[in-house]
Every structure is written in C-alpha cells, then in structure tokens.
Amino acid sequence: MKRSDNKTTHGTAALYCRLSRDDNMDSESNSIQNQKKILQKAAKDKGYTDTIFFVDDGITGTTMKRPGFQKMIADAGDGKIDLILTKSISRFGRNIVDILDNLQTLSALNPPVSVEFETEGITYTGDGRNNLLISLLAALAEMESQQKSEAIKAGIRWRLAEGIYKFSVQNAHVP
C-alpha cells in the first residue's frame, strides 16, 4: 500500500477472466463480461483503482497455453501487479499441478503477489493458511473438467452410433 495526500492507496490489481468455450460471439462472451463486472467491483471494494484485465476467452483451463494468463504471470514477475483477482479457482486453472505451481511462483516473488478467488472467498498469500483448501478445490476443478470431457465424448459416441452426425462440439477428438 502507498500513502498519498493522507489516503491509503493500493497498487495494481490484475483481474483474470477465462471461459473455456467460445460462444461464437463477435465480441466478448457474456460470461467474460460478467466476470469483468464482478472483478471490477471486487477490486474497487478492496480499494484498487488501478486495474488491468487479462482475458482468455475460448481457452480451456487445463492448459497453460493461455496468452492472457501467461502475460499476467510475466507482469507479476516484472513487479507490475500487486494482487490477482479471479472469479474462482476453476477460472485460474483446471490442473492441480499447474495451479499450485503458479501460486507458489507468485508467492515467491519479491514482493509476493497474492491471489484472491472471489467465489470461494479465499486468498492465497503463500503463508500456508489456505494450502489444503486450495489443493482440494483445485483437485475438484480438475475432476470436474475431466468429467465434462468424458460426458461430451460419450455424447458424441452415442450420436455417431445412432447415425446423428450434427453436433456443436468443435475440434473434438473422440478416442
């Protein structure tokens, strides 16, 4: 926190939004727009007036090949970010190892960058207080992603077996 003119001000908050599927809109998806509103309000409520959005629209959380996420982590490493706000752990990622590795990386910075998960009401600061809970919720986010993937594959296999070849899943690989 910085002091100026007898007011306490905060540094820069990164607001991270992600949606795993593209809803074929020409502009941002409704989900991304809603995440932005929620996070902007949360940042304002916490006293952050300097915010930067990092967005990955249409990119799964099971991969680290997310340009918005990678840029956010790089900016944190460069000292441009003091806090990361995201709607939920599942928006931050859906791979427990990647989630925990990134949180550890952020907490090891000097100064450390905290991550707040709004839906869960949890802040990760690297002090160990929320490690178990975050690990459990990250595992659930990964499991949910795997279950969704299996359900989609089963639906595709059923449609193919029934001779129904029209379905809306793009870039699907059915083993």
Secondary structure as UniProt FT lines:
FT   STRAND          2..4
FT   TURN            5..6
FT   STRAND          7..9
FT   STRAND          12..19
FT   HELIX           30..45
FT   TURN            46..47
FT   STRAND          50..57
FT   TURN            61..62
FT   HELIX           67..77
FT   TURN            78..79
FT   STRAND          83..86
FT   HELIX           89..92
FT   HELIX           96..107
FT   STRAND          114..117
FT   TURN            118..121
FT   STRAND          122..124
FT   TURN            129..130
FT   HELIX           131..161
FT   TURN            162..163
//
